[in-house]
Structures are given as structure tokens and as C-alpha cells.
Amino acid sequence: MQAFELELKRLESRLDELVGVCQQLKEENRSLKQRQDSLMADRANLLQKNEQVRARVEAMIGRLKAMETGG
């Protein structure tokens, strides 16, 4: 009977350890998802700024070409 009790305590300890690992992984996963969301928002912002800069450069090129042909 004592061996059974010892094995039961060992399994209980191992289960507690696994529950702790699961909680740690859940927290890490939540943190990584937040980080991913933040990076995706940053990326979208950078793409928008890049598009604005490209449009401004194209407009400047258009004005320079107009000056060349007009002058």
C-alpha cells in the first residue's frame, strides 16, 4: 500500500509540474500573439508610409519631366 501512495504522490507532483508548464506556455503564447499583432500593425503603418513616399516621389518626377519638356 505504501508503494502505491508513493507512486500516487509522484504522479501528483508530476501533474502539478505539467500544469505549471501549461500555464507558462499559455502566457508565453499570449505574449507572442500580442507581439505579432503589434508587429503587424507596425508593418501596415510602414507600408502606408512607403506608399505615401512613393506617390510623392512619382509626383516630383512628373513635375521634373514637365519642366524638362516645357523648358
C-alpha positions as CSV (number, residue, x, y, z in Angstrom):
1,M,0.0,0.0,0.0
2,Q,2.9,2.4,0.8
3,A,4.4,1.9,-2.7
4,F,1.0,2.9,-4.2
5,E,0.9,6.0,-2.1
6,L,4.4,6.9,-3.1
7,E,3.6,6.4,-6.8
8,L,0.4,8.5,-6.4
9,K,2.4,11.4,-4.8
10,R,5.0,11.1,-7.6
11,L,2.3,11.3,-10.2
12,E,0.6,14.2,-8.4
13,S,3.8,16.1,-8.3
14,R,4.5,15.5,-12.0
15,L,0.9,16.6,-12.8
16,D,1.5,19.8,-10.9
17,E,4.7,20.4,-12.8
18,L,2.9,19.8,-16.1
19,V,0.1,22.2,-15.1
20,G,2.8,24.8,-14.4
21,V,4.4,24.3,-17.7
22,C,1.0,24.6,-19.5
23,Q,0.3,27.9,-17.7
24,Q,3.8,29.2,-18.6
25,L,3.2,28.2,-22.3
26,K,-0.2,29.9,-22.3
27,E,1.3,33.1,-21.0
28,E,4.1,32.9,-23.5
29,N,1.7,32.3,-26.3
30,R,-0.5,35.2,-25.3
31,S,2.6,37.5,-25.2
32,L,3.8,36.3,-28.6
33,K,0.3,36.9,-30.1
34,Q,0.4,40.5,-28.7
35,R,3.9,41.0,-30.2
36,Q,2.7,39.6,-33.5
37,D,-0.3,41.9,-33.5
38,S,2.0,44.9,-32.7
39,L,4.4,44.0,-35.5
40,M,1.6,43.5,-38.0
41,A,0.3,47.0,-37.1
42,D,3.8,48.5,-37.4
43,R,4.2,46.7,-40.8
44,A,0.9,48.1,-42.1
45,N,1.9,51.6,-40.9
46,L,5.3,51.3,-42.7
47,L,3.6,50.1,-45.9
48,Q,1.2,53.0,-45.8
49,K,4.1,55.5,-45.3
50,N,6.1,53.8,-48.1
51,E,3.1,54.2,-50.4
52,Q,2.8,57.9,-49.5
53,V,6.5,58.5,-50.1
54,R,6.3,56.6,-53.5
55,A,3.4,58.8,-54.6
56,R,5.3,62.0,-53.6
57,V,8.4,60.9,-55.5
58,E,6.4,60.0,-58.5
59,A,4.7,63.4,-58.4
60,M,8.1,65.1,-58.1
61,I,9.4,63.1,-61.1
62,G,6.3,64.1,-63.0
63,R,6.9,67.8,-62.3
64,L,10.6,67.5,-63.3
65,K,9.6,65.8,-66.6
66,A,7.1,68.6,-67.2
67,M,9.8,71.2,-66.5
68,E,12.1,69.4,-69.0
69,T,9.6,69.3,-71.8
70,G,8.2,72.7,-71.0
71,G,11.5,74.5,-70.8
